[in-house]
């Protein structure tokens, strides 16, 4: 159903007003919905979340233990495939589907821990910089400028080599990658909010800075924060994949999509699925987050809000 | 005004109404905004003299109308009095205390006694707060209640005082009309029981019919709570209706200040005359006979105000001496002060 509605949406074209054709029931409602809500991206994210949370219960095989009796089995739909391994097996005979499902966990952790902590730190710094201005703003803004000039991958690799590879370290590194855009955007927003009459009114009411920040500024920047967060998540998942691909992300044998792509590099001629399938997973999830981010941005844009 | 009648009904007023000590005294208030040039090495190339040495006093329960064309510094003056904008120089004595030298925390506490209502009823209410919380915030900040029930009761009372239903407390600002929003703004300004409210063009964004309602509400409240108002406006008819005294500002200076009747019947400063001549008369016969003084040119830049009397560039009766010294405010009649050497 998701694909069908997406196809219809493409036919009608983006930006046109969706007028439901004379159909009935579910199909008609789904069509009307597809114009307003990102159904397909939502579905992908839902599947990823379910896989990540319920991996031990829904995955058909063991994700880590090698099975030398079934090395590099092709997916079920190819001539030599078996229904035992729907998406085939990798170079150590591990079930691809199982590892993909477990790999969703890593992406989910990146979303939950790295993005969220980056969001928290960035928002607080942005609020403080924008509201107090002066030297505090100068210091925070310059740190962000410097931060953005650091070649992340290079530094991350060095840190991992020095400190040793671990999952928490990677989440920390990604959080450090995540915070800066929040600072910039929240600061800019606060700079304009600060001049609003209701903020002056709050000051005249005797409200202290903390109160003004929490009650008057923060609720009015949440839209911006949500937009950056959803757009940032995709980039972070990609960054995680790159780190894992380079062997400085999630330590093996924990399945992560990035390292799975790396594992299959040597077998592209003989077993294309080992690299390609996790690559497709990364592509789908990152795109789903980006589309959702665009949608959130459009929804929260005051000029477009009336339309929804 | 009605000082005598409402002295008994008023909530705590620190300074004695009868002692003659003014509620607010402003002396030589200046607000100069630096103008910076340069990218890395910023240097100040000049100052915008938004408010340039104004002074007046205000009694309990009195209304001072502050009029002048756009850019004359009325709003900045109002904000500087409340210490929303830091004054560059001058003294603001409110309820016997000097505000300009106060520490931020002390000012915060003093703000219980002040309120402000803004021109724009849409921008002055936080869109993410309910009407009840908007009105009740000053109560929360100054801890003016002991229980949740008392808080709700006080908020309901405030909403009723400004003519709104207490049932509206859970609505958000966008669910109200312009006039209702302005009432919310007034209720909020009233919440902590202030003695002074700065009304910054409170009705100019409203329909004429709604304007009258809000003006009447403001007058009722003034009587009820013995409020002093600084009423900033450019609508001279509204100012005439509500003010006890009127100060006319031009380019950051007060050029004339007098009681309402005096200034409307006997304007002395050429700028006041020009301003008043711009008010249309409701009677078509009078309107046709009305003599208009049209000023030439625009208001000069406050970055580089003219020497001497700042008005001499547009003044119909200016002489060479006007370019010399800045004319001081002189008392020319009972409570009638004017800054012009030609009158």
Interface residues (C-beta under 8 A of the other chain):
Chain A: X196 X197 X198 X200 X201 X202 X203 X204 X205 X206 X207 X208 X211 X215 X216 X219 X220
Chain B: X79 X82 X84 X108 X109 X111 X112 X114 X115 X116 X118 X120 X123 X124 X125 X126 X127 X128 X129 X137 X138 X141 X142 X185 X188 X189 X191 X192
